[in-house]
């Protein structure tokens, strides 16, 4: 039986923190034509959630282009919840933008009413996050506050502090993704995931990246991670696994019933 969060977050017809681990497939297209083509293919794979990694879009600075892409994407995915992620370049984002431009893109996108969940990094700081929170409250959007480390796995207390910080800053869901150097680092991430249930009251997404951390994408739900990322056509992070394989393992473990 998987470890659940104390507070559940409902997004459309999906529950974060419930009795099943949700699956998410990211879209990493460079233009709208490929974006929509990928979305059609991914919908056939039936993930629980779709994430649009907007920072991969070649016209990311063109707000009108992003809004048009978002509207067309929403028409394809229908009732499937959408995570909108404009990843900061310091945490794996594909483009360098000013904070003003990032806020403009986020603002116009959320105001369409088609962003169900916004993923924002904690490194942006309190002022940026507070501006984002005012936008999501007006539009009934949920907020993921995230921390990514592509270089290492910090010590457990640091990771627990980052998870707690996400809740303190007002996240509906908190995410932590770190890079392991060995299997001991993987165990650290899983133990932090387990310990976090005594620290926070909101859903958690935790990932140990790369080939070494791949196991966390399959068993993380047993320790308390509420969503896992799978591959549609192209991975958005190292170590992602095809959704069919993810679902098979989750079924065996009783995490996706």
DRENTORFI-78539 format. One line per field, with one value per residue: residue number from 1; residue in one letter; x, y, z of N, C-alpha, C in turn. Coordinates in steps of 0.1 Angstrom, whole numbers, plus 5000, padded with zeros to 4 digits. Atoms other than C-alpha are relative to their C-alpha. Layout:
num = NUM/...
residu = A/...
n_c1 = X/...
n_c2 = Y/...
n_c3 = Z/...
ca_c1 = X/...
ca_c2 = Y/...
ca_c3 = Z/...
c_c1 = X/...
c_c2 = Y/...
c_c3 = Z/...
***
This chain:
num = 1/2/3/4/5/6/7/8/9/10/11/12/13/14/15/16/17/18/19/20/21/22/23/24/25/26/27/28/29/30/31/32/33/34/35/36/37/38/39/40/41/42/43/44/45/46/47/48/49/50/51/52/53/54/55/56/57/58/59/60/61/62/63/64/65/66/67/68/69/70/71/72/73/74/75/76/77/78/79/80/81/82/83/84/85/86/87/88/89/90/91/92/93/94/95/96/97/98/99/100/101/102/103/104/105/106/107/108/109/110/111/112/113/114/115/116/117/118/119/120/121/122/123/124/125/126/127/128/129/130/131/132/133/134/135/136/137/138/139/140/141/142/143/144/145/146/147/148/149/150/151/152/153/154/155/156/157/158/159/160/161/162/163/164/165/166/167/168/169/170/171/172/173/174/175/176/177/178/179/180/181/182/183/184/185/186/187/188/189/190/191/192/193/194/195/196/197/198/199/200/201/202/203/204/205/206/207/208/209/210/211/212/213/214/215/216/217/218/219/220/221/222/223/224/225/226/227/228/229/230/231/232/233/234/235/236/237/238/239/240/241/242/243/244/245/246/247/248/249/250/251/252/253/254/255/256/257
residu = X/X/X/X/X/X/X/X/X/X/X/X/X/X/X/X/X/X/X/X/X/X/X/X/X/X/X/X/X/X/X/X/X/X/X/X/X/X/X/X/X/X/X/X/X/X/X/X/X/X/X/X/X/X/X/X/X/X/X/X/X/X/X/X/X/X/X/X/X/X/X/X/X/X/X/X/X/X/X/X/X/X/X/X/X/X/X/X/X/X/X/X/X/X/X/X/X/X/X/X/X/X/X/X/X/X/X/X/X/X/X/X/X/X/X/X/X/X/X/X/X/X/X/X/X/X/X/X/X/X/X/X/X/X/X/X/X/X/X/X/X/X/X/X/X/X/X/X/X/X/X/X/X/X/X/X/X/X/X/X/X/X/X/X/X/X/X/X/X/X/X/X/X/X/X/X/X/X/X/X/X/X/X/X/X/X/X/X/X/X/X/X/X/X/X/X/X/X/X/X/X/X/X/X/X/X/X/X/X/X/X/X/X/X/X/X/X/X/X/X/X/X/X/X/X/X/X/X/X/X/X/X/X/X/X/X/X/X/X/X/X/X/X/X/X/X/X/X/X/X/X/X/X/X/X/X/X
n_c1 = 5008/4991/5001/5008/4999/5011/5009/5002/5002/5008/4998/5009/5005/4988/4997/4986/5000/5010/4995/4993/4990/5004/4989/5000/4991/4998/4999/4988/5000/4994/5009/5014/5004/4995/5007/5014/4998/4996/5011/5009/4994/5000/5013/5003/4993/5009/4994/5009/4997/4991/4992/4994/4987/5000/4986/4995/5006/4990/5006/5004/5001/5012/5011/5012/4997/5002/5015/5007/4997/5008/5014/5002/4996/5012/5010/4997/4999/5014/5001/4987/4993/4988/4990/4993/4987/4990/4989/4990/4988/4991/5004/5003/5007/4993/4999/4998/5010/5001/5012/5012/5005/5005/5013/5009/5005/5009/5012/5009/5004/5010/5012/5009/5009/4996/4989/5005/4989/4988/4988/4991/4989/4998/4989/5004/5001/5013/5007/5004/5010/5012/5007/5006/5011/5011/5006/5006/5012/5010/5003/5002/4989/4992/4986/4989/4988/4991/4986/4993/4986/4995/4986/4998/5011/4996/5003/5015/5006/5002/5012/5012/5002/5006/5013/5008/5000/5010/5013/5001/5002/5014/5003/5010/4992/4986/4992/4986/4993/4986/4992/4992/4987/4999/5013/5003/5007/5014/5006/5002/5012/5011/5002/5005/5014/5007/5000/5007/5014/5000/4995/5010/5014/5004/4994/4986/4994/4986/4993/4986/4999/4990/5001/4999/5012/5012/5009/5009/5012/5009/5003/5002/5013/5000/4994/5007/5000/5013/5000/4988/4998/4997/4996/5009/4992/4986/4999/4997/4991/4993/5005/5015/5003/5013/5011/5005/4992/5004/5013/4999/4994/5009/5011/4995/4997/5013/5000/5009/5011
n_c2 = 4988/4989/4989/4989/4988/4997/4991/5004/4989/5004/4992/5006/5013/5007/4997/5001/5003/5010/5014/5004/4991/4995/5000/4987/4999/4986/4996/4992/4997/4988/4991/5004/5011/5012/5000/5006/5013/5007/5001/5010/5013/5002/5003/5015/5007/4998/4996/4993/4986/4995/4988/4993/4993/4989/4995/5006/4994/4991/4986/4999/4986/4994/5003/5003/5014/5009/5000/5007/5014/5005/5001/5011/5012/5003/5006/5014/5009/5000/5000/5005/4988/4995/4992/4991/4998/4992/5004/4991/5005/5005/5013/5009/4993/5000/4986/4990/4989/4991/5003/4992/5007/5012/4996/4996/5013/5007/4992/5001/5014/5003/4993/5007/5009/5014/5006/5007/5000/4992/5004/4989/5004/4992/4991/4987/4991/4998/4990/5006/5010/4993/4995/5012/5005/4992/5004/5013/4999/4994/5009/5013/5009/5006/4996/5008/4993/5011/4999/5009/5000/5009/5003/5008/5002/4994/5009/5002/4989/4989/5003/4999/4985/4995/5005/4992/4986/4999/4999/4987/4989/5001/5010/5010/5012/4997/5009/5000/5009/4999/5009/5009/5005/5014/5005/4994/4988/5003/5003/4987/4994/5008/4998/4987/5001/5006/4991/4987/5001/4995/4986/4992/5005/4999/5010/4998/5007/5001/5007/5001/5000/5008/5015/5005/4997/5005/5008/4991/4997/5012/5004/4988/4999/5008/4992/4988/4991/5001/5000/5004/4996/5011/4995/5001/5002/4995/4997/4986/5001/5013/5011/5003/5014/5000/5001/5014/5007/4994/5005/5014/5001/4994/5010/5011/4995/4996/4985/4995/5009
n_c3 = 5000/5001/4990/5006/4993/4991/5008/5014/5009/5012/5012/5009/4995/4994/4986/4995/4986/4997/4998/5012/5005/5013/5010/5008/5011/5005/5014/5001/5014/5004/5007/4997/5008/4993/4987/5001/5005/4988/4991/5005/4998/4985/4995/5003/4989/4988/4987/4992/5001/5011/4997/5012/4997/5009/5003/5012/5012/5006/4999/4986/4996/5006/4991/5009/5005/4988/4997/5011/4998/4988/5004/5009/4992/4991/5008/5003/4988/4994/4985/4994/4994/5006/4993/5009/4994/5007/4991/4999/5006/4989/4995/5011/5010/5013/5004/4990/5001/4989/4992/5005/5012/4995/4994/5011/5007/4990/4999/5012/5002/4990/5003/5009/4993/5005/4992/4988/4990/5004/4994/4998/4991/4988/5002/5005/4989/4994/5007/5013/4997/4996/5012/5006/4992/5003/5013/5000/4992/5008/5011/4995/5004/4990/5001/4997/4998/5003/4999/5009/4999/5010/4997/4988/4990/4987/4989/4998/4993/5010/5009/4992/4998/5012/5001/4990/5005/5011/4994/4993/5010/5005/5011/4999/5002/5000/5008/4998/5009/4997/5008/4992/5004/4997/4995/4987/5002/5003/4987/4993/5005/4996/4986/4999/5005/4989/4988/5003/4995/4987/5001/5008/5001/5014/5009/5004/5011/4998/5011/5002/5014/5006/5000/4987/4993/5007/4992/4992/5009/5000/4987/4991/4994/4987/4989/4998/5012/5005/5015/5007/5014/5010/5013/5011/5012/4997/4985/4996/4989/5001/4993/5001/5005/5007/4991/4999/4990/4987/4996/4997/4987/4990/4998/4991/4986/4995/4999/5010/5000
ca_c1 = 5000/5015/5021/4996/4998/4975/4960/4946/4946/4919/4928/4899/4892/4927/4937/4972/4979/4953/4956/4972/5003/4996/5016/5027/5042/5059/5057/5090/5082/5101/5071/5033/5029/5051/5035/5000/5013/5030/4999/4977/5001/5004/4967/4965/4989/4964/4987/4969/4986/5003/5031/5040/5077/5073/5110/5116/5095/5116/5091/5090/5096/5065/5037/5010/5026/5026/4989/4978/4997/4981/4946/4951/4968/4938/4915/4933/4939/4903/4897/4933/4950/4978/5010/5025/5062/5085/5116/5142/5176/5194/5174/5174/5155/5163/5162/5174/5146/5143/5120/5097/5094/5088/5060/5045/5043/5029/5004/4990/4989/4971/4946/4934/4919/4937/4965/4955/4988/5017/5052/5075/5110/5116/5148/5127/5123/5094/5084/5082/5062/5038/5030/5024/5002/4980/4975/4967/4942/4922/4922/4917/4951/4972/5008/5038/5068/5099/5136/5160/5196/5213/5247/5242/5219/5221/5220/5186/5181/5186/5161/5136/5141/5134/5103/5090/5100/5077/5047/5056/5057/5022/5025/4996/5022/5059/5085/5121/5144/5180/5209/5224/5261/5255/5227/5232/5220/5189/5182/5186/5159/5136/5141/5135/5103/5092/5102/5084/5050/5059/5070/5044/5007/5006/5013/5049/5066/5101/5126/5161/5173/5194/5199/5209/5178/5154/5140/5125/5101/5087/5088/5086/5049/5055/5075/5051/5057/5024/5033/5059/5072/5072/5083/5060/5081/5112/5124/5125/5148/5174/5162/5125/5109/5081/5047/5037/5066/5058/5022/5031/5053/5028/5001/5023/5032/4995/5002/4979/4947
ca_c2 = 5000/5033/5062/5090/5127/5141/5168/5159/5183/5179/5190/5184/5147/5138/5136/5145/5128/5101/5063/5062/5076/5099/5097/5128/5131/5163/5180/5194/5206/5234/5248/5246/5221/5195/5205/5196/5165/5153/5161/5139/5110/5114/5115/5080/5069/5081/5097/5113/5147/5165/5190/5216/5226/5260/5268/5244/5265/5284/5314/5314/5352/5358/5359/5358/5326/5310/5319/5306/5274/5270/5275/5250/5225/5227/5219/5186/5174/5183/5173/5161/5185/5206/5217/5248/5250/5278/5263/5287/5284/5279/5247/5231/5256/5258/5296/5326/5352/5382/5378/5405/5385/5353/5370/5384/5349/5333/5361/5360/5322/5318/5344/5322/5299/5268/5264/5239/5238/5262/5249/5276/5272/5284/5300/5329/5343/5355/5386/5367/5338/5362/5378/5344/5334/5364/5353/5317/5326/5347/5318/5288/5274/5251/5259/5236/5251/5231/5226/5210/5201/5186/5183/5164/5150/5174/5160/5149/5178/5203/5185/5183/5221/5227/5206/5225/5258/5250/5245/5276/5297/5286/5257/5234/5207/5207/5191/5181/5166/5158/5141/5110/5100/5066/5044/5058/5091/5074/5060/5095/5108/5080/5084/5121/5114/5091/5115/5144/5130/5141/5175/5187/5184/5188/5164/5159/5150/5136/5124/5111/5117/5099/5061/5056/5073/5056/5033/5063/5069/5034/5029/5065/5063/5036/5062/5091/5107/5115/5118/5103/5115/5092/5095/5102/5108/5127/5129/5162/5149/5122/5088/5090/5057/5049/5052/5016/5003/5028/5017/4980/4985/5007/4981/4954/4976/4985/5022/5026/5008
ca_c3 = 5000/4990/5013/5007/5015/5042/5019/4985/4956/4929/4894/4870/4875/4889/4925/4937/4970/4967/4966/4931/4916/4887/4854/4835/4800/4790/4756/4745/4710/4692/4672/4673/4645/4664/4697/4685/4667/4699/4719/4697/4700/4738/4743/4728/4756/4782/4808/4838/4832/4803/4809/4783/4787/4772/4774/4746/4722/4697/4698/4736/4737/4715/4740/4712/4698/4733/4739/4705/4711/4745/4731/4703/4727/4751/4723/4717/4753/4764/4801/4807/4832/4819/4837/4822/4828/4817/4833/4846/4828/4862/4868/4834/4813/4776/4773/4792/4798/4820/4850/4836/4803/4823/4843/4811/4795/4827/4831/4796/4796/4829/4819/4791/4817/4801/4826/4853/4871/4870/4878/4892/4908/4943/4932/4917/4952/4973/4953/4920/4936/4953/4920/4905/4934/4928/4892/4900/4927/4902/4877/4899/4889/4911/4919/4919/4936/4925/4932/4907/4911/4881/4897/4929/4956/4986/5021/5035/5058/5030/5008/5036/5042/5005/5006/5037/5021/4991/5014/5034/5002/4994/4970/4964/4954/4960/4937/4942/4915/4922/4904/4921/4919/4933/4947/4981/4968/4954/4989/5003/4980/4988/5025/5022/5003/5031/5059/5042/5053/5088/5076/5050/5045/5007/4978/4968/4936/4941/4914/4914/4879/4854/4848/4884/4897/4873/4899/4918/4888/4894/4932/4945/4951/4978/4997/4991/4957/4941/4904/4881/4847/4817/4781/4752/4721/4736/4772/4790/4817/4820/4831/4820/4811/4785/4800/4792/4813/4841/4842/4842/4873/4891/4886/4901/4931/4935/4930/4900/4905
c_c1 = 5009/4997/4993/5003/4987/4990/5000/4997/4993/5003/4991/4995/5012/5002/5015/4999/4990/5006/5007/5010/4996/5012/4999/5010/5002/5001/5012/5003/5007/4990/4986/4996/5004/4993/4987/5001/5003/4988/4990/5005/5000/4986/4996/5006/4993/5008/4989/5001/5009/5007/5005/5012/5001/5014/5007/4995/5009/4995/4996/4999/4987/4988/4987/5001/4997/4985/4993/5003/4993/4986/4998/5003/4988/4989/5002/5000/4987/5001/5013/5007/5013/5009/5007/5013/5009/5013/5011/5014/5010/4996/4995/4992/5008/5002/5003/4990/5001/4988/4988/4994/4993/4986/4990/4994/4991/4987/4990/4995/4990/4987/4991/4991/5003/5012/4994/5010/5012/5012/5010/5011/5000/5011/4996/4998/4985/4991/4994/4988/4987/4992/4993/4988/4987/4993/4992/4987/4988/4995/4998/5010/5007/5014/5009/5012/5011/5015/5007/5015/5006/5014/5002/4987/5005/4997/4985/4994/4998/4988/4987/4997/4994/4986/4991/4999/4989/4986/4999/4998/4987/4997/4988/5007/5014/5008/5015/5006/5015/5008/5009/5014/5002/4986/4997/4993/4985/4993/4997/4987/4988/4997/4994/4985/4991/4999/4991/4986/4998/5004/4990/4987/4995/5006/5014/5003/5015/5006/5015/5003/5010/4997/5000/4987/4987/4990/4990/4987/4990/4995/4998/4987/4999/5005/4993/5000/4987/4998/5014/5000/5004/5003/4988/5009/5015/5000/5003/5010/5007/4994/4985/4998/4987/4989/4994/5008/4997/4987/5000/5006/4991/4989/5005/5002/4987/4999/4991/4989/4988
c_c2 = 5012/5011/5012/5013/5003/5009/4996/5012/4995/5009/4994/4987/4992/5005/4999/4997/4989/4986/4995/5010/5005/5000/5013/4998/5014/5001/5009/5005/5014/5010/4994/4988/4987/4999/4993/4985/4991/4998/4989/4986/4997/4997/4986/4991/5001/5002/5007/5015/5002/5012/5006/5008/5011/5005/4994/5007/5010/5014/5003/5015/5007/4995/4995/4985/4990/4998/4992/4985/4993/4997/4988/4987/4996/4994/4985/4992/5000/5000/4996/5012/5003/5007/5009/5004/5008/4999/5011/4994/4995/4986/4992/5006/5001/5014/5009/5012/5009/4996/5007/4992/4987/5002/5003/4987/4993/5007/4998/4985/4996/5007/4994/4990/4985/4995/4995/5001/5008/4994/5012/4996/5010/5010/5014/5010/5004/5010/4994/4990/5007/5006/4989/4995/5009/4997/4987/5000/5005/4990/4986/4990/4995/5004/4989/5009/4989/5004/4989/5002/4989/4996/4990/4997/5007/4991/5001/5012/5012/4997/5001/5015/5006/4996/5009/5014/5002/5001/5014/5012/5000/4991/4991/4986/5004/4989/5001/4990/5002/4990/4991/4997/4985/4995/5004/5013/4997/4996/5012/5006/4993/5002/5014/5001/4994/5009/5012/4999/5005/5015/5009/4994/5000/4989/5004/4992/4999/4991/5000/4997/4991/4985/4995/5002/4995/4993/5009/5003/4988/4997/5012/5002/4992/5008/5013/5010/4998/5001/4996/5004/4989/5007/4998/4997/5004/5003/5014/5000/4987/4989/4997/4987/5001/4997/4986/4992/5006/4994/4985/4998/5005/4991/4989/5004/5004/5015/5007/4990/5006
c_c3 = 5000/5010/4994/5008/5008/4993/4986/4992/4987/4989/4989/5006/5006/5014/5003/5015/5004/5000/4987/4996/4986/4990/4992/4988/4996/4985/4999/4985/4997/4993/5002/4992/5007/5013/4999/4995/5012/5010/4996/5003/5015/5006/4998/5011/5013/5013/5009/4998/4988/5005/4987/5006/4990/4996/4988/4987/4994/5000/5014/5004/4994/5007/4992/4995/5011/5003/4989/5001/5011/4997/4992/5008/5009/4992/4997/5013/5008/5016/5007/5006/4994/5010/4990/5007/4991/5009/5000/4995/5011/5005/4988/4988/4987/4994/5011/4997/5012/5009/4996/4988/5005/5006/4990/4994/5009/5001/4989/4998/5010/4998/4989/5006/4996/5007/5013/5011/4994/5008/5000/5010/5012/4999/4995/5011/5003/4992/4987/5003/5005/4989/4992/5008/4998/4987/5001/5009/4992/4990/5004/4995/5012/4998/5005/5003/5000/5003/4992/5003/4991/5002/5011/5007/5013/5012/5004/5007/4991/4991/5008/5002/4987/4998/5009/4995/4989/5006/5007/4991/4994/4989/5003/4999/5000/4992/5003/4991/5001/4992/5009/4994/5002/5006/5014/4999/4997/5013/5008/4996/5004/5015/5003/4996/5011/5013/4998/5005/5014/5000/4993/5000/4986/4992/4996/4988/5002/4989/5003/4986/4995/5000/5014/5008/4994/5008/5008/4992/5001/5015/5009/5006/5013/5011/5002/4989/4993/4985/4995/4986/4991/4987/4990/4988/5003/5014/5002/5011/4999/5009/4999/4992/4992/5009/5002/5011/5014/5005/5004/5015/5011/5003/5009/5014/5006/5002/4989/4997/4993
***
